[in-house]
Amino acid sequence: MQRRSFLRLVGGGIVLAASSRGAYAQTDPAAPWKVAPTVQGDVRRQALAYAILAPNPHNRQPWMVDLRMQDTVLLFCDPTRLLPKTDPFSRQIMIGLGAFIENFVITASQSGRSVDTTLFPQGFPESSIDGRPVAMMRLGHTTPADPLFRHILNRRSTKTPYDMARAIPANDIAAIISSPRSGLHAIRIETDPQVMTAMRGFMMRAGEIEAMTPRTWQESVDLMRIGRAEIAANPDGISIGGPMIETLLANGRINRAMMADTSSPAFRAGTERYTASAAATPAAIWYATAGNTRVDQIEAGRAWMRIALTAVEMGLCLHPMSQVLQEFPEMSKELAAFHEYVGVRPPARVQMLARIGYGPIVDPTPRWPLENRITAS
Ligand SMILES: Cc1cc2nc3c(=O)[nH]c(=O)nc-3n(C[C@H](O)[C@H](O)[C@H](O)COP(=O)(O)O)c2cc1C
C-alpha cells in the first residue's frame, strides 16, 4: 500500500480511548453515553452514569466507587490505572478524578441534590497513590439545577485540526475563562499570532520528546486498542479503530510492534497526525493553580470539566496537549521553559494546556460501564 493512502486510513480511523480488566462483553464500547439518560432511581447512580463520561488522561478511567454508605459515594483511584511513565506523580490522573467529581455534582443538581464533597477524608497521598479515598461525596438537599448539565453528552476531546481562519468572539472567551467555580491562580486563552507561534512550538517539541523517549512512547503503545475486537474487550486507553484499521489488521499491516517502532510507517503516520493538529491550533487555553497539592489537582480537574462544558455551549472544541506539562526528566527543560514563557512561578503550577477552536463533531470515546467501576454497593 502507498504510504499516502496509509496515512489517510490512519487519519480517518484513529479514535483515542484506555484499561485492562479481564474479559468483557459490551458490543458498543460507547454504550455508557446512551445508557446515562436512562438510569433511574438512586440519584447517586444517575449522577455516576454521567460522571464516568468525564475527560481523563489516556482514557484510563481511574475511578472506582464504593456505595455502601447511604446517600454517599466514596471515590477511590484505581492504582492499576495510572500512567507511571508520562504522569509519574499522577497529577493528570487526579485532574481526571476532579472532572469526574464535577460531572457528579452537576448531574446530582438536576435532581435538586447538593453534594457535600470532602477531599481525601483519610489524608493526602502526596507522593504515590495509595488505597485511601480521594473523596467522600454526600448527597444533600435543595440546590438549583446547573445548566451546564445539558452539554455533558455532547462534550468531546476533539483531536483533529481546527479552523485557522475563525476567531473566537471576546464574549465567549470571557464566558469560558469565568466558568470554573474556584479561584485559579491564572487562566488565559491565547490568540495573539506571535504567542500562538510559540504555543504551537511548545506543543510540537514536547510531543516529539514524548514520542522519541522509548519508555514514555511505549506506555502509550501498551494502551493502544487496535481494531474492533480489542476496543470492545478494553473500552479505554487509546482506541485505534474504523473500517480501514480492520483492513490493515486483516492484512497484517498494523500491530502494536509496528506502532512502537519509530522507523515504521505506522509510527510516522501517528506523529504526522499529531503535528498536523498542533499546526492547526488557532488558540490555546492554559491555567495554573496557586500550588500543586492533591487538592489543587482535583480543583484543576473540576475547573476543566466546567471549561469543557462551557466550550460546548459556545460551539468550541478543546483538545488537551499535556506533553509539555509532564514531569519525566527528559521533559524538564520544556516544562520549565513553558512556565517561564507564561510567567507562572513556583509554587504556582500550570495544570492544563489545550488547543481551542472550531472543529468537526466527533464520536464519543469508549467507556467501561458503571457497574464495572463499582467496587461495593
Ligand atoms: C488531565 C488530562 C490530560 C489529557 N492530556 C491529553 C493529551 O496530552 N493529548 C490528548 O490527545 N488528549 C489528552 N487528554 C484527553 C483524553 O485523551 C480524553 O479525555 C480521553 O481520551 C477521553 O475522551 P473524551 O474526552 O473525548 O471523552 C487529556 C485529558 C485530561 C483530563
The ligand as a Tripos MOL2 file, in Angstrom:
@<TRIPOS>MOLECULE
LIG
   31    33     1     0     0
SMALL
NO_CHARGES

@<TRIPOS>ATOM
      1 C1         -5.6000   15.7090   32.5370 C.3       1 LIG1
      2 C2         -5.8580   15.3230   31.1120 C.ar      1 LIG1
      3 C3         -4.8030   15.2920   30.2170 C.ar      1 LIG1
      4 C4         -5.0190   14.9690   28.8780 C.ar      1 LIG1
      5 N1         -3.9570   15.0020   28.0120 N.ar      1 LIG1
      6 C5         -4.1520   14.7250   26.7020 C.ar      1 LIG1
      7 C6         -3.0820   14.8160   25.7710 C.ar      1 LIG1
      8 O1         -1.9570   15.1840   26.1010 O.2       1 LIG1
      9 N2         -3.3320   14.5120   24.4780 N.ar      1 LIG1
     10 C7         -4.5630   14.1130   24.0630 C.ar      1 LIG1
     11 O2         -4.7390   13.8280   22.8770 O.2       1 LIG1
     12 N3         -5.6080   14.0350   24.9180 N.ar      1 LIG1
     13 C8         -5.4320   14.3400   26.2160 C.ar      1 LIG1
     14 N4         -6.4860   14.2890   27.0880 N.ar      1 LIG1
     15 C9         -7.8190   13.9330   26.5970 C.3       1 LIG1
     16 C10        -8.1110   12.4540   26.8200 C.3       1 LIG1
     17 O3         -7.4060   11.6670   25.8900 O.3       1 LIG1
     18 C11        -9.6200   12.2220   26.6980 C.3       1 LIG1
     19 O4        -10.2770   12.9260   27.7240 O.3       1 LIG1
     20 C12        -9.9870   10.7520   26.8070 C.3       1 LIG1
     21 O5         -9.4270   10.0160   25.7390 O.3       1 LIG1
     22 C13       -11.4980   10.5610   26.7870 C.3       1 LIG1
     23 O6        -12.0450   11.1390   25.6300 O.3       1 LIG1
     24 P1        -13.1460   12.2930   25.7030 P.3       1 LIG1
     25 O7        -12.5520   13.4510   26.4440 O.co2     1 LIG1
     26 O8        -13.4510   12.6240   24.2810 O.co2     1 LIG1
     27 O9        -14.3240   11.7370   26.4380 O.co2     1 LIG1
     28 C14        -6.3090   14.6270   28.4310 C.ar      1 LIG1
     29 C15        -7.3810   14.6800   29.3420 C.ar      1 LIG1
     30 C16        -7.1640   15.0300   30.6620 C.ar      1 LIG1
     31 C17        -8.3190   15.1030   31.6180 C.3       1 LIG1
@<TRIPOS>BOND
     1     1     2 1
     2     2     3 ar
     3     2    30 ar
     4     3     4 ar
     5     4     5 ar
     6     4    28 ar
     7     5     6 ar
     8     6     7 ar
     9     6    13 1
    10     7     8 2
    11     7     9 ar
    12     9    10 ar
    13    10    11 2
    14    10    12 ar
    15    12    13 ar
    16    13    14 ar
    17    14    15 1
    18    14    28 ar
    19    15    16 1
    20    16    17 1
    21    16    18 1
    22    18    19 1
    23    18    20 1
    24    20    21 1
    25    20    22 1
    26    22    23 1
    27    23    24 1
    28    24    25 2
    29    24    26 1
    30    24    27 1
    31    28    29 ar
    32    29    30 ar
    33    30    31 1
@<TRIPOS>SUBSTRUCTURE
     1 LIG1         1 GROUP 0 **** ****
